[in-house]
């Protein structure tokens, strides 16, 4: 039996837009990560989800974009949604791009936050995985103790540690750390999707490096009807660092294409 992702639906008092928006977070996140974006889209029905092996969704030994896309399709079927706008950050961006392979006719628009449809060769999260494994192995149940362990491994700064601790609840991490560690190459990797001619919009952190000119040919091959905006002064967590700018860009894109 196919398991259902944990989700949250927010419906406006007055329905102004018939197509709902589904938002998917990135690696090591949960549905709350894009909550600030969802709140800015108050005139739309929004659906926030926890990816498998994250948040309150089910744990699984399988973790790749095909199954993550299938999870989204299953949820849309469960909710009876025939048309949807998809927003995804990082891992979530790759997952929502993969949905176009399964149900191209049901995806109204795509909004991809700071990730490209390419395989990344650089391992960007080894410090985080080492920290999470150390917390799990220590058996600590106190957030402060978990933070102290993480500080021994993570050099990116306190922001990253506090972000990870959002998923430390009831004395344990919600991530399925062993599977995320084992399947990291699949998460940073990519299987090229068939060309999808719907409207796609990339929101890029100007200081990030996840979406660069070298990937332009791959973007055009897979998502030829795409446009992009670069948000200056923001990195990979552009939606958290420049929330107002990201929301404005999304609303502008949606308004132009309605």
N, C-alpha and C positions, 0 to 999 in steps of 0.2 A: 504494500500500500504506500503510495506516494505521500510523504510528509509535507505539511504546510509550513511555510515560513511564518515567524512571528511578525505581526504587522500592526500598524495604527493608521486609522483613517480619520481625516479631519474634513468635515463638510461645511462650506460656508452657509450662512443663514439664507442668503439669496444666491441661487446658482446662476452665475453669469457665463460660465464656460462649460460646454457639454463634455469636453474631453478631460478626464482626470490626469493628474501627474503622479507618477511613481518615482520615489527617490531612493537610491541605494548608495550606502557609504563605502568607504575604502577599507583596505586591510587594517586589522586591529581596531576597527571602529564598531559602531552600532547605529541603530536608527536615529539616535539623538544627534549624531554628528552633523546631519543636514537639517536639523530642526530649525536653525535660524533662517535657512533658505525657505523651508516649508511655511514658516510664519510670514515671510514676505510675499508668499503667493496666496494670500488669504482669500482671493476671489475664485480660486480653483479648489476642487476637491483634491486633497493630497493623500498619498499612501506612502508611509515610511516603513521600511522593512529592515529586519536583521538578516544578514546573509547567513547561510549555513555555517556552522562552526563559529558563530559570533553572536553576541547578545543573548537573547532568550530563544533563538532558533535552535533547531535540532543539531546534534553533532553527527558527523558522517566521516567515514574513512576516505571518501572520494571528494576531491576539491579541485575542480577545474572550471573553465568558463562555459563549457557545454552544459554541465549539470547546474551551474548557477543560473544560466539562462532558462533552463527547463524549470527550475524552482519558480522563477518569475512568471513564466507562462502558466504554470499550474495554479499560482495564486490568482492571476488574472481570470483564468477559467472559473476558479472557485467563486470569485466575486462577480462573475458575469459581465466582465468589461470587454467590450468589442473594439475599442479604440483607446490608445493611451499615449501620453507624452512621457518619455523616460529621461530621467536625470541621474547621472552616476559620477561619483568622484573616484579617481584612481582605479583600484580594482573594480569598484562599482561601475565605472565608466566602461571598462572592458566587458563587463557582464551585460550591460544594457546594449552595447554594440552587437554582442553575440545574439541577443534576442532577435535582431533583424533577420538572422539566418533561419529562425524557426517560424516566426509569424510576421513576415515583412509587411503584409497588408494591414496589420493591426497597430503598427507603430506609426503614430501620427508625426512625431518629431523626436529628435534625439538632442540632448544637451549633455556634453561630455566635459567634465571638469578636470583639467590638468593631467591628461593621459593621452597617449597616442595608440593607434591600433598596430603596435609593433611589439616584438620581443625585446625586452631590455636585458642586456648582457651583464650589466653591473648589478652586483648584489648590494642593495641599499639598506637592508634591514637586519644584517647579521648581529649587530649590537643589541637590537631590540629582541630578537629571538633568543639570544644568549641570556638576556635579562629575564625574559618571561620563563625560560626553562629553569633558571636559578630560583626564581620565586616559587615555581611549582615544586621543585625538588626540596626546597627548604621547609615546606609545610607551614609557613607563617600564615596567620589568619588576620593580622592587624595591618591596616593600610600603611601606617607609618613604617613598620618593619619592611613591608613590601617595597616601599619607596626607597628605603636605605639600600636594599639589595640592588634595586635597579640603578641607583646612582653609581654603583661600582662598575657598571657595564656601559651605560649610555652617556655619551659625551655631547650629544646634540643640544642638551639643555633641559631645564626643568619643565618647559612646555610639553615636551614629548612624554616625560614621566607622568605628569598630571593627566595628559590625554589617555595614556594607557591605564592609569588608575581608575578612570571612569568605568572600566569594565571589571574592576576588582570589587565584587559585591558578595555579601554574606560570607566573607572570609576566604574567597577564592576568585580566580580569574575565570571569566566567562568564555574566553577563547578556548578552542580545542588546539592548544599549543603544539602537541606532538604532530598533528596532521598538518597544521600550517607550516611547521618547520620542514616536515618531510616533502610537502607538495609545493614548496616555495618556488621552485623552478617553473612549475606549471602556472603559478600566479603571476610571476614576472614575465612569463613567456606569452606566446600568442599564436593562434591558428587563424590565418587570414580568412575573413568572411567574404561571401559573395557580394558583388557590388550592390549597394542599396542606394536607390536614387531619391529617397526622401530627404527632407530638410534636416541637416545636422548643424550643430553650433558648438564650437570648442571655446571654452573659457580657460585661459592660460595664465598662470602666475609668471610675471615678468622675470622673477629671480629664480625660477624653479629648475628648468633644464629637462623636464619630462617631455615637453613638446617643442621640438626645434625644427629649423628649416630642413634638416636632413631627412625628416620623416614626411615631408610634404607630398612626395610621390606616392607613398603608401596610403596616406590619407585620401588623396584624390582617386586612387585606384579602388578603394573600398567604399568611400563616402564622397562621391564626386560633387554632390549638391551641398557642400558644407561651407561654412564661414567661420570666422574666429575673431576673438577679441583678446588682447593682452592687457592684463591688469598690472600696472606698474606698482612697484613696491610690495609685491606679494610673492610668496614662494609656493610650495606645493599645496599648502593649506590655505589657498587663496580665498575660499568661501568663509573661513574663520577670520582671516586677517583683514579682508576687505568685503565684509558681508553686504553692505549697502551697494557697493559697486557691482557685485555679482548679481544681486537681486535685480538691480536696475537693468543690467545687461540681459538677463533672462526675460524680463517683462518686455523689453524692447524687441528682442528676437521673436517672442510669442506674438506680440502686437502686430509686428510687420507681416507675420505669416498666417494670421487667422483668416 
